[in-house]
Structure formats: C-alpha cells, structure tokens
C-alpha cells in the first residue's frame, strides 16, 4: 500500500541501490541509464557534474496506459493506470540528463520537449546477420510474452478473428499463456500453443514459419520480436500500430482488418519466399537497425 501511494514509480523506486550509487561514484566515466526505470539517480546532486545519457525504450507512461486498457484484472488495471500517471510526472526529471537516446523517430519527437539533445538510436538486438530460409513453410506463427496483457489480447484476437476462420496450421508460442487463451486454442485442432519455449526454440520457429504474424495494439517504441522476425523469418505480416513511425514499414506486409489479414495469409501461403526478398532485408544490416551504426550514434553523444 505504501508503494502504491509513493510518487516514485515502482519500476524506478525498486532500482534504488547503495551498491549501484557507490559504483557510479567510484569513477568519472559517462553513465548510460538504460530505460526510464533505471533513472532513480538521474537528479542526484552527487552526479551533477557527470555526463548522463538516458536510453529510452518507449514512452513508458503511454505503454502503461495501454497495459491498463488491455488488462482484465481490476486490480492490475488500477495499478497500471496509477503507474502511468507516476511515470508521466517522473519524465520531468529527464531535463537533468546530458542527452536522450530515443528508440524511434516518434519517440524522439516526444522527448524533445524534455531535452533539446534528443537523438534516435534504434534498438540493439542479437542479430548481426540474416538467417532466413528461402522457400516455403507450412504454418503461421505468432510469438510473444503471453503473460503481458497486450500480447494475451493480441493472441486472443488472432484465435477468435483470424485463426478460427481458415484451415491453415497456426502456432502461438510464448511464456505463461492465460487460462482463457488455453481454452480458446483447445477449441481448434489446427491451432497449437507452445508455451515456455526457450529463445533458441522461438527463433527456430520463426525461421520455420511461412508467415510471422505480429499484430499489436500498442504503437510505442520498437518491438524486438519484429526485428527478430525480420532477421530470421520469411514473410512478416503486421498491422499498422506495429510499424508506424519505425522505419520498418517497407520490410513488412501491413494489413489491419481481420478480413484483410485472412486474405493476405491465404495469398502468401501460396508463394515462396525468394532470394530477392532476402536481399531486400540486407538493408537492415547497414542502416538504421544496424547494431554498429547505432553504437556509433550513441558514441557521438557521449
């Protein structure tokens, strides 16, 4: 109850550590605060003379409001809504940073109102090369952390509005699926639920799938699962909120209504994924989504 009433967001307050601040004070190196949740010491007077870069993952207060909207548990809904308000208030402290490294162009525009030195540094990810199979797969894949309300909502939407309407093999992969999702999947023989798979197993499913279907109801930040699908998978079918403002639009097929998605799935299942399409993805290795390019951008503001 005390934390609920505390003005500092829990995801920030919980990263208050004497060991951490002592380590930061032990030298004069620049400090990279990874995400708003790591900014507890951003306005600490002991760090006033230090160069501090805040690396934002998304617009946290928007993300938490969306989590609240997607949540069905009343207590969690209230918790996420309260957290969103606290996070929005905490954003004012970003003026204490030396610079902000935002994850996408829309996020950069948002954070410029808090700090004039805000630049776009896209997401760092584990894929430094393409690992895509040509040809065809025989199933459609959706993957994500299913314990997150937004992902559970997306998976339920796919089962009820997409997967149940066409007789094509579908796999939903992710950790801790809800009882509701388990029950919906159990109604359909052609839909499988693979829960608590390792990262290696998920990546292999991404490579084997003919279509990686990744809708979202949140348009904040950049989804790492989409970058993984683009580096390892064949066709990537998404809705507009998944890619809007990210620069990844040209690498994906964008469809929004259930009928549009169903029609596109039927069309794509008849097509092979070609070498030409893989070559188009090579731009990911040298442009805005290259780890080395983004490391250089980060160095420039240090």
Secondary structure, DSSP 4 states (H G I P E B T S, - for coil): -HHHH-SS-HHHHTT--HHHHHHHHTS---EEEESGGG-TTTT-GGGTTS-EEEE--S-HHHHHHHHHHH--SHHHHHHHHHHHHHHHHHGGGGGGSSEEEESSHHHHHHHTTT-S-EEE-----S-SS-----B--S-EEEES-TTSHHHHHHHHHIIIIIGGGS-S-EEEEESS--HHHHHHHTT-TTEEEEES--HHHHHHHHHH-SEEEE--S--SS--HHHHHHHHH-SEEEE-HHHHTTTS-GGGSEE--SHHHHHHHHHHHTTSPBPHHHHHHHGGGGTSTT-HHHHHHHHHHT-
